[in-house]
Amino acid sequence: MFCLAVSTHWGEGWTQEKDSVMNGGFQISVNPAVVPTMDAEIKEILLTNDVVTLGAQYRHVSTPKQQDPYAHDFGYPTFAYGINYNLYNGVKFHREDGPSLGMGKAVDYHSRLSNSFAAYASFERPLLRNKRWEIDYAFNMGVGYSRLKYNPVNQVDNLMIGSHVLIYFGAGMHATYRIFNDWGIKAGVDFNHLSSGTLGRPNKGVNAVGPMMALVYYPYYNDLLKKELFNSSIELNKYSYLNFSFNLGFKSLYEDWNETQFRTPPEHPDYRTDDFKIYSVYTLQADFMRRYARRWASGFGVDLYYLSYMDHVRKLDHSYNYPDKHSPISIGISGKHEVFYHNLSLAVSLGFYLFRQEGHRAKKVEQPFYETVGLKYHINKWNGLTFGAFVRAHAFKADQTGIALSYPILL
């Protein structure tokens, strides 16, 4: 009886209409931007910061006549699959000799970024839509690739990109004016971020912000205006559930970066190395959640972390006579919110540590709160078992990247 009840309830929340028909279009865009100086270290070494991103998207929607309740609840959003080509090779860096280099030595060349690619999926939700105008906000998530990254030979001052394979995130606000029946001109502001997600060092990442313009082909636009065609009476029964998760995170350590960059003499084989060990972080989470709408669930939970690298951090701290305490266990509480669209969901949380003893740097530099963003896929026939990927951060600086498995139990 219990298994039958669980299957019935999750089906109401996540089952997609089988006869749903998607309508397609495309977009091409240009985004001249600048790379802002996000901290004092980058401000000191950044010489040039003008960049341009060229983009192309395949776009699709569900219209009112498809009777998709999720599309109706979100105002018939656009889903896109895109590719960006980022002209970033004009961004250059150079650091002069000074106390901030420690044992490091200045080099006689300029480091630079390279042109890069990003492939992503986008969720674009309209705030206003009429016969001539559409105003939207968009979120993009995907992966990127950069040919150049930090290395001790010819990229020693490139503190933004520490790995070839990157994590990509984007966001934007736009307005589209319909110039012909199937065509529109779009303008707005876009933000783009590429970084290693702590899977490499350095990990500052590239942020670019600036205006964008695009040409949009959307032959389905007239159908989007016919909201009266939606007549579904599908309702979601509100329910509460416990959500249990196991996360496996991966990260390189800032302590290793700091040791090899500034506290190692040039004659040492590890001087300014670009080879950093990846450590694991194991997390157990128990959450109470309330699904109060088809689109949303909110709640709170307890997060228990086991840090596999704490002995290594302890040895480094003790070598410099730091008195800070070290424990491989950290405990936090967090507020959580999840946004659903059929079998996919975006989960975000904001947490605060109840217990944390992670050494000198964590105490001195990192904030006592943390943020997590994850993308999940729910398997209905397995009672909502969920697979996903996530990034955890401190004050929006990535701390770890990993994979997650979770299971809900209805109350």
C-alpha positions in Angstrom: 0.0 0.0 0.0 2.8 2.5 0.8 4.6 1.9 -2.5 1.4 2.3 -4.4 0.7 5.6 -2.7 4.2 7.0 -3.3 4.0 6.1 -7.0 0.6 7.8 -7.4 1.7 11.0 -5.8 5.0 11.4 -7.6 3.2 10.8 -10.9 0.9 13.7 -10.3 3.9 16.0 -9.8 6.2 14.8 -12.6 4.4 12.9 -15.4 4.7 14.6 -18.8 1.9 14.6 -21.4 2.8 12.0 -24.0 1.2 13.8 -26.9 3.1 17.1 -26.2 4.4 18.7 -29.4 7.3 21.1 -29.3 7.6 24.1 -31.7 11.1 25.1 -32.8 13.0 28.2 -33.8 16.5 29.7 -33.6 18.5 32.7 -32.5 21.8 34.2 -33.4 23.4 36.8 -31.1 26.4 39.0 -30.4 27.4 40.1 -26.9 30.2 42.7 -26.5 31.3 42.7 -22.9 33.9 43.5 -20.3 35.6 41.4 -17.7 35.1 43.2 -14.4 37.8 43.2 -11.7 36.1 41.0 -9.0 38.9 41.2 -6.4 42.0 43.2 -5.6 44.4 40.5 -7.0 42.8 40.6 -10.4 42.6 44.4 -10.3 46.4 44.5 -9.8 47.3 42.3 -12.8 44.5 42.8 -15.4 45.8 44.8 -18.4 42.9 44.5 -20.9 39.4 43.3 -20.4 37.3 43.7 -23.6 35.6 40.5 -24.9 32.9 39.5 -27.4 30.7 36.4 -27.4 29.0 35.1 -30.5 26.0 32.7 -29.9 23.5 30.4 -31.7 20.5 28.6 -30.2 17.9 26.1 -31.2 14.7 27.1 -29.3 11.5 25.3 -28.6 8.2 25.8 -26.7 5.0 24.2 -25.7 2.0 26.3 -26.8 -1.4 26.5 -25.1 -3.0 24.0 -27.5 -0.5 21.3 -26.3 -2.2 21.3 -22.9 1.0 21.2 -20.9 0.3 22.3 -17.3 3.9 23.0 -16.5 4.2 25.3 -19.6 1.0 27.0 -18.6 2.2 27.6 -15.0 5.4 29.2 -16.2 3.8 31.4 -18.8 5.0 29.2 -21.8 8.7 29.5 -21.4 11.3 28.9 -24.1 13.9 26.1 -23.8 17.0 26.5 -25.8 20.2 24.5 -26.6 23.0 26.9 -27.5 26.7 27.3 -28.3 28.8 30.3 -27.5 32.1 31.2 -29.1 33.9 33.5 -26.7 36.5 35.9 -28.2 38.5 36.2 -25.0 42.1 36.1 -26.3 42.4 39.9 -25.9 42.4 39.6 -22.1 45.9 40.0 -20.8 47.6 39.8 -17.4 50.9 40.7 -15.8 52.1 40.8 -12.2 55.1 42.9 -11.1 57.6 41.9 -8.5 56.4 42.8 -5.0 55.5 41.4 -1.5 52.3 39.8 -2.8 54.4 37.3 -4.8 56.1 35.8 -1.8 58.9 33.5 -3.0 57.5 33.8 -6.6 59.3 35.8 -9.3 57.7 38.1 -11.9 58.0 36.9 -15.5 58.9 38.9 -18.6 55.8 38.1 -20.7 52.0 38.8 -20.6 49.7 35.9 -19.9 46.3 35.8 -21.6 43.0 34.1 -22.0 42.2 32.1 -25.1 39.1 32.0 -27.2 36.7 29.4 -25.7 33.5 27.5 -26.4 30.5 26.8 -24.2 27.6 24.5 -24.8 24.5 24.9 -22.6 20.8 24.5 -22.0 18.7 27.6 -21.3 15.4 28.3 -19.6 13.9 31.6 -20.7 10.7 32.7 -18.9 8.5 35.6 -20.2 7.5 38.4 -17.9 5.4 40.1 -20.6 4.2 38.9 -23.9 1.9 40.7 -26.4 1.6 41.0 -30.2 4.7 43.2 -30.5 6.8 42.8 -27.3 8.2 40.1 -25.2 10.3 40.7 -22.0 12.1 37.8 -20.4 14.8 36.6 -18.0 17.0 33.6 -18.8 19.3 31.2 -17.0 21.9 29.0 -18.8 23.9 26.1 -17.5 26.5 24.0 -19.4 30.1 23.1 -20.0 32.9 25.0 -21.7 36.4 24.4 -23.1 39.4 26.7 -23.1 42.6 25.9 -25.1 44.8 27.9 -22.7 44.9 27.6 -19.0 47.3 28.5 -16.2 50.7 26.8 -16.5 54.2 27.7 -15.2 55.8 28.0 -18.6 53.8 30.7 -20.5 50.6 31.4 -18.5 51.9 32.0 -15.0 49.7 35.2 -14.5 46.5 33.7 -15.8 44.7 33.4 -12.5 41.2 33.0 -14.1 41.3 29.7 -15.9 42.9 26.6 -14.2 41.6 23.8 -16.4 40.7 23.1 -20.1 37.2 21.7 -19.3 35.0 24.3 -17.6 31.6 24.9 -16.0 29.5 27.5 -17.6 26.7 29.6 -16.1 24.8 32.5 -17.7 21.9 34.8 -17.0 20.3 37.7 -18.8 17.3 40.1 -19.1 16.0 40.8 -22.6 13.3 42.6 -24.6 12.3 41.3 -28.0 10.4 43.4 -30.6 8.5 41.5 -33.3 9.4 43.1 -36.6 7.7 40.5 -38.9 5.2 37.7 -38.2 7.9 35.1 -37.4 10.9 37.3 -36.7 12.1 39.5 -33.8 15.0 41.7 -32.7 16.2 41.1 -29.2 18.3 43.4 -26.9 19.3 43.1 -23.3 22.1 42.5 -20.8 23.9 39.2 -20.4 26.2 37.8 -17.7 28.5 34.8 -18.5 30.8 32.9 -16.2 33.4 30.2 -17.0 35.4 28.5 -14.3 36.9 25.1 -13.3 34.5 24.7 -10.4 37.5 24.0 -8.1 38.4 20.9 -10.2 41.6 22.9 -11.1 43.6 25.8 -9.8 43.5 28.8 -10.0 39.8 29.0 -9.7 38.8 32.7 -10.0 37.0 32.1 -13.3 36.1 34.6 -16.0 33.1 36.8 -15.6 31.8 38.9 -18.5 28.9 41.3 -18.5 27.6 43.6 -21.3 24.8 44.3 -23.8 23.6 41.7 -26.3 21.6 41.9 -29.5 20.0 38.9 -31.3 17.9 38.0 -34.3 15.1 35.6 -33.3 13.1 33.3 -35.6 9.9 32.1 -33.7 7.2 30.8 -36.1 5.2 29.6 -33.1 4.7 33.1 -31.6 1.1 33.6 -32.7 0.2 30.2 -31.0 1.8 31.5 -27.7 -0.8 34.3 -27.6 -3.8 32.0 -27.7 -3.9 31.3 -23.9 -7.6 30.6 -24.1 -6.9 27.3 -25.7 -5.6 25.9 -22.5 -8.5 24.2 -20.7 -6.8 21.5 -18.7 -8.1 20.9 -15.2 -5.0 19.0 -14.1 -4.3 19.8 -10.4 -1.5 18.9 -8.1 -2.3 17.5 -4.7 -0.1 19.4 -2.2 2.0 17.1 -0.1 5.0 17.0 2.3 8.0 14.6 2.0 11.4 13.8 3.5 14.3 14.0 1.1 17.4 12.0 1.8 20.5 12.7 -0.3 24.1 11.5 -0.7 26.5 13.9 -2.5 30.0 13.1 -3.7 31.9 16.3 -4.3 35.3 17.0 -5.7 37.7 19.8 -5.3 41.3 21.0 -5.4 42.6 23.0 -2.4 43.5 26.6 -2.3 46.1 25.7 0.4 48.0 23.7 -2.2 47.8 26.6 -4.7 49.0 29.0 -2.1 51.9 26.7 -1.0 53.2 26.2 -4.5 52.7 29.7 -5.8 54.1 31.9 -2.9 55.8 29.6 -0.4 58.0 27.4 -2.6 61.4 28.6 -4.0 62.0 28.6 -7.8 64.5 25.7 -7.6 61.9 23.4 -6.1 60.2 20.9 -8.5 56.7 22.0 -7.3 57.3 25.7 -7.8 54.2 27.1 -9.5 53.0 23.7 -10.5 49.8 23.2 -12.5 49.2 19.7 -11.2 46.9 19.7 -8.2 45.4 16.7 -6.4 41.6 16.3 -6.4 40.1 15.5 -3.1 36.6 14.1 -2.3 33.9 15.5 0.0 31.1 13.2 1.2 27.7 14.8 2.2 24.6 13.3 3.8 21.5 15.5 3.8 18.1 15.1 5.4 15.4 17.6 4.4 11.8 18.3 5.2 10.1 19.6 2.0 6.6 20.9 1.1 5.4 20.6 -2.5 2.8 23.4 -2.4 2.5 24.1 -6.1 3.3 22.2 -9.3 6.3 24.4 -9.9 7.7 24.7 -6.4 8.7 22.9 -3.2 10.4 24.6 -0.2 11.8 23.4 3.1 14.8 23.1 5.4 17.4 20.4 6.3 20.5 19.3 8.0 23.8 18.8 6.1 26.6 16.6 7.3 30.0 16.8 5.6 33.0 14.5 5.7 36.2 16.2 4.3 38.8 13.7 3.1 41.6 16.3 3.0 41.6 17.6 6.5 44.8 15.8 7.7 46.6 17.4 4.8 45.4 20.9 5.7 46.3 20.2 9.4 49.9 19.4 8.4 50.2 22.6 6.3 48.7 24.8 9.0 51.0 23.3 11.7 54.1 23.9 9.5 53.3 27.6 9.8 52.3 27.4 13.5 48.7 28.3 12.9 46.7 27.5 16.0 43.4 26.8 14.3 41.5 23.6 14.9 40.8 20.9 12.3 38.0 18.3 12.0 36.9 16.2 9.0 33.3 16.7 10.1 31.2 19.8 9.4 27.5 20.3 10.1 25.2 22.9 8.8 21.5 23.7 8.5 20.0 25.2 5.3 16.9 26.5 3.8 16.0 24.9 0.5 13.9 25.6 -2.6 13.3 23.5 -5.7 11.7 24.5 -9.0 10.2 21.7 -11.1 9.5 21.3 -14.8 8.3 17.7 -15.5 11.1 15.4 -14.6 13.7 18.1 -14.3 14.3 20.4 -11.3 16.6 23.1 -10.2 17.5 23.0 -6.5 19.0 25.9 -4.6 19.9 26.2 -0.9 21.4 28.6 1.6 23.0 27.2 4.7 24.8 28.2 7.9 27.4 26.1 9.7 26.6 24.9 13.2 30.0 23.2 13.5 33.1 23.8 11.4 36.8 23.4 12.1 38.5 23.4 8.7 41.8 25.2 9.5 43.3 28.6 9.1 42.0 29.7 5.7 38.4 28.6 6.2 38.3 30.6 9.5 40.1 33.7 8.2 38.7 34.0 4.7 35.6 32.0 4.1 32.1 33.0 5.3 30.2 30.9 7.8 27.4 30.4 5.2 27.3 28.4 2.0 25.2 28.1 -1.2 24.3 25.2 -3.4 22.9 25.0 -6.9 22.0 21.6 -8.4 20.2 20.3 -11.5 18.3 17.0 -11.0 16.5 14.4 -13.0 13.6 12.5 -11.3 12.8 8.9 -12.3 9.0 8.4 -11.8 8.9 4.6 -12.0 11.4 4.5 -9.1 9.2 6.6 -6.8 11.1 9.8 -7.5 14.7 8.6 -7.1 16.8 11.5 -8.3 20.2 11.8 -10.0 21.9 15.2 -10.4 24.9 17.4 -10.4 25.7 20.4 -8.1 28.1 23.2 -7.3 28.6 24.4 -3.7 30.1 27.8 -3.0 31.0 30.2 -0.2 29.8 33.7 -0.9 29.4 32.7 -4.6 33.0 31.4 -4.8 32.9 27.7 -5.8 34.0 25.3 -3.1 33.3 21.9 -4.8 31.6 20.3 -7.8 30.0 16.9 -7.7 27.1 14.4 -8.3 24.1 13.7 -6.1 21.7 10.9 -5.4 18.5 11.5 -3.5 15.3 9.7 -2.5 12.0 11.2 -1.3 9.6 9.6 1.2 6.1 10.9 1.3 4.5 11.9 4.6 
